[in-house]
Amino acid sequence: MKRNKWLAVCLAGCLLLALCACTKTNDSAHSGDSEADNTQAQAEVQYDYQLKAGEQTEVYDVTFDKMVTVTVDPASTRDGANELRSNIYFDNCTFNGGLTIAGDYHAMISLGSGCSFGDGSVVTCKAITADAPKGTTLEDNLIKVFVACEGVTVETESAIGVLTDGPDLVFNGTAYSKKELAPDTDFLGIYSIYEGDTITYLKLAIGEDDSVTFLD
């Protein structure tokens, strides 16, 4: 641009007009290239993740401008062995369009401390099998969301567990603080379980040694 401006000052008359026209054409071409690059970059971002039984996936340093969907393969069933648990770990990722998790059992979705959520974007958990939520008990290896970052809101009508090692979170409209509820344990767990047609919430203090204490 500096060189073009210098030429514009030195040249006169019609040459100046020609240069201006040429500059506009070039700017338009560069603008088109920039838009094409942005479109290509957006197209390369993966927004849908399919987790098969036992599959481990890690995702780092991605800005998601649209909804991200994680689907747990139905092969990860109630009766599956613990080693068949599916795992996906996000870190340093920005979710501007929210995150949807679809699955019934045997999956851990982890949000590392470097993750963030845009205004109004939430984590939505949905069951794949219609009758799964009401048939799930605390003993089942149900879907779990692990939260290590700030500003996470989880919404669901399913039976799931939400765990945090420190950051506060909002689960179905209620704010939960590990610092207040379980300051002396490694994790705070909030589990949504059905009793008949109504969701009830269990608060658990969970240790790294798998010890569990029920909280009031």
C-alpha positions, 0 to 999 in steps of 0.5 A, spaced: 500 500 500 505 504 501 508 503 494 501 504 491 500 511 495 507 513 493 506 512 485 499 515 486 503 522 488 508 521 483 503 520 477 499 525 474 492 525 470 490 519 467 495 515 469 493 516 476 486 514 474 488 508 471 492 506 478 486 508 482 482 503 478 487 498 478 488 498 485 480 497 486 480 491 482 486 488 486 483 490 493 477 486 490 481 480 488 484 480 495 478 481 499 475 475 495 481 471 497 480 473 504 473 471 504 475 464 500 480 463 506 475 464 511 470 460 508 475 454 507 477 455 515 470 454 517 469 448 513 475 445 516 472 446 523 469 439 525 462 440 528 460 433 529 463 428 533 461 420 533 464 416 539 464 409 538 464 404 544 471 405 548 473 411 543 478 416 546 478 423 542 482 429 544 480 436 541 485 442 542 485 450 540 479 450 536 473 456 536 467 453 534 462 458 531 456 453 530 453 448 535 458 442 536 454 435 537 458 429 540 454 423 539 455 417 543 454 410 539 448 406 542 453 400 542 455 403 549 450 400 552 447 400 560 451 393 560 457 395 557 464 394 561 467 400 564 473 399 559 468 401 553 467 408 556 467 413 550 471 419 552 472 426 549 476 431 551 476 439 549 481 444 551 483 451 549 476 451 545 471 456 545 464 454 544 460 460 541 454 456 539 454 451 544 455 444 545 450 438 544 451 431 547 447 425 545 447 419 548 445 414 554 451 411 557 458 410 558 461 416 556 465 422 559 465 429 556 471 433 559 471 441 558 479 443 560 480 449 564 482 453 557 475 452 554 470 458 554 463 459 552 460 465 548 454 469 551 448 464 551 451 458 549 450 452 553 451 444 554 445 441 552 445 433 554 439 429 550 438 421 550 438 417 544 433 412 547 427 415 549 426 411 555 433 411 557 433 417 562 427 414 567 430 407 567 437 409 569 440 409 576 446 412 580 449 405 579 449 405 571 455 408 568 451 414 565 453 420 561 458 424 565 460 431 563 467 434 567 467 441 568 474 444 569 473 451 566 468 457 568 462 459 566 459 453 564 451 452 564 448 445 563 441 443 561 438 436 560 432 432 561 436 426 561 439 422 567 447 425 567 452 426 572 456 433 572 462 433 575 467 439 577 474 440 580 473 447 582 469 452 577 462 453 579 457 451 574 449 452 573 445 445 572 438 446 570 437 453 572 441 452 579 448 454 581 453 449 584 459 451 588 464 446 589 467 451 594 461 451 598 458 444 598 465 440 597 471 444 599 475 438 602 474 433 596 477 433 589 470 433 586 463 435 586 458 431 582 451 433 581 447 427 578 440 428 575 436 421 576 429 420 575 424 418 580 417 416 577 416 422 572 420 427 576 428 429 576 431 429 582 438 431 584 444 428 588 450 432 590 456 428 591 463 429 594 467 425 590 475 423 592 480 421 587 480 414 590 473 413 588 470 415 595 463 418 595 459 422 600 452 424 599 451 431 601 445 434 603 
